[in-house]
Amino acid sequence: MFFRNAKPKVWTFDDRLASLAQAGFSVSRESGGVSKVTRGTCGAMIEDKGNGQVAIGKAGVLVGQEIGVLLSAGYQMFLRTPSGKEVPALATHLKALHAFDEDLREALGLTSLYNLSLGTTSEAHMYDRVVDRDRQPEAHPWDK
């Protein structure tokens, strides 16, 4: 008649990588505790934060060997790679990316947030297309 609370399993980074492999993801270890996870046309970088914690970098679509993250230009979505290449995002890219992100979080045992589960999210929003909008503010004459 003694009731015991089951101890929660403490996940290690290697356990999480093994669960990704079982879920059908391809995992390749990079340097510095970072691993590249891919499945189909999508990929993400995950990082070991210690104590079994994992951080997921922005998931994106593979463009060559790079991971292109979403950029919203207001009139169309684009995929931007770290080298600066931009490719128009298609509806098939967005659907695959959304499914990839949900499956990745589930395989890692992470919480799926409501606002992320509604659809794909963009890395940057450039709606107004104003040149140099995101740079430092210019000095005004009255600031002298």
Secondary structure, DSSP 8 states (H G I E B T S, - for coil): ------------HHHHHHHHHHTT-EEEE-SSSEEEEEETTEEEEEEEEETTEEEE---EEEETTEEEEEEE-SS-EEEE-TTS-EEE--HHHHHHHHHHHHHHHHHHT----HHHHTS---SEE-SS--TTTTS-----GGG-
